[in-house]
Amino acid sequence: MSNFEKFLIEFEKYLEKKSWNFDKYQIDNCFLYDIEETVIIYIERKEEFSKEHIICRELLNLKNEKDYNYSHIKIKPFCLKYIKEWVTFYPFKGEITEELKSIDKKQPFLKLLERYEKWKGYRVEIAGFQLENNNEKGYALVKLSSNNSFIELREIGKHLLDAYIDFIIENPSDTIENEQIIKITNGFEFMINKAMAKILNERYINKYSIDSLRKLKEIVDLKGFWTSVYLKNKNEIPYDLFNDLGNGKTENIGIISDIYTDNMKSRIPKIEDFDKEFFYVSVVYADDLYSYNFYNYLSDDDSIKPGDKVFVNRAGDDVVALVTEAKYYPGSEVPFPVSRTKSIIKKIENDEELHKYGYKPEDFAEYDFYDDEDEPEYYQYLYYIVTTLCDKQEIADKISKTLMEKKLVAGSQISKVRSDYWWEGKIESKEEFKLEFRTKLDKINEIVEIIESIHDYQVPAISRTAIVCLTDEMQKWIDESVE
């Protein structure tokens, strides 16, 4: 028995083990398998370099990995087991191949081309942007790759002007007459229409130097939306969507809304204000004083100095914090995006205010201020466990997946717990999911931001605990896992 015949026997056993219904057809010396009327597999044998080569082609796969009822039929894992027999697997890429046309002629009753025509195509995720100027609306689209994790529209929008600037530099004499792709950058494929190009030119390109524009990260009045389209070729550009937008056909498009709140907009430096200075205050929370976790806040009071005590908002609560640094930064060099930085509530002027919150001046007397260049020996806790709670499995999974895919945490644990807690004057009880993440000190701020952005609690409970005892192997694991 040849390797080819053995492979076919094992292949059919695999299909039966998976309980997949299939029909088998012999075409010349090759075999075709129609699996669940969804996946068409064509297997042939070739002699190459005096060796037997088995080729397994996925001629059709009429489901899409992003569909809710995505077909679980996966042949590639089986083929990989037999790579030692020189098996090659060719996945379906949404194309009508010559093999498909040929088999459709030889076996017309299978209606392969007819099946293909009825297939909607791959569902491709699209982030969209709208920019208005003098009652004219311009649009940009961004195709997201299938491996993109959860990401906010404003994070994608920050790259829009950069992509257009690069297009202008590379194509100084070109003008965008119709819709076209302008740049693939940071994993995003940007497309804009003529109206968007016109608005960007009038508002930015014709007024400012490229060096100045390079400092701009956010377009304050940019609006965004999510949608999806079906494409039979993933490499296609969904230009029809531009026409739908222009004609007001938005039934399949999410609500078009402002990317930035009014509060955020007021904080984003304008291009002409890049040299405007912002007074940033770095603090450590009083209830976590010796963790040396520093957080940035804005302040209009430039009399604040290191050693002062201030009130700040932390996850919805007003708490006491100690100022460790206070200095001005130009708009282009701020330590944290202005639009996402909270403000100091006020400086604590006297000891009585401290006492109201359970603190005394001497509680802060032992705090040792130091420069980053001369870190003391006691600055040793660089690894932490971040913990939060939520009551929905999908929220827990989304938080975990986002943090893992962004490589902000080395590991994630999710467990069910019962929580008893005070809320609005009475004791509440509920079943919750407890999430624990192992990470590094410099990732905690970003982790907290992401948890807060996904969480649906009014006041998410987020805490962190220093890992005091850490083996060399575990430290190496966290260092290698977290970027």
Helices and strands as residue ranges (DSSP letters): H 3-17, E 22-27, E 30-35, E 39-48, E 51-61, H 76-81, G 83-85, E 87-90, H 98-106, G 108-110, H 112-118, E 122-133, E 136-143, H 153-157, H 160-170, E 180-185, E 188-192, H 194-200, I 201-205, H 210-214, E 223-231, H 239-246, E 257-258, H 262-267, G 271-273, E 277-285, G 286-291, E 295-298, E 309-314, E 317-330, G 331-333, G 338-340, E 346-347, H 351-356, G 361-364, G 372-374, E 383-390, H 393-405, E 411-423, E 426-440, G 441-443, H 444-454, E 462-466, H 472-481
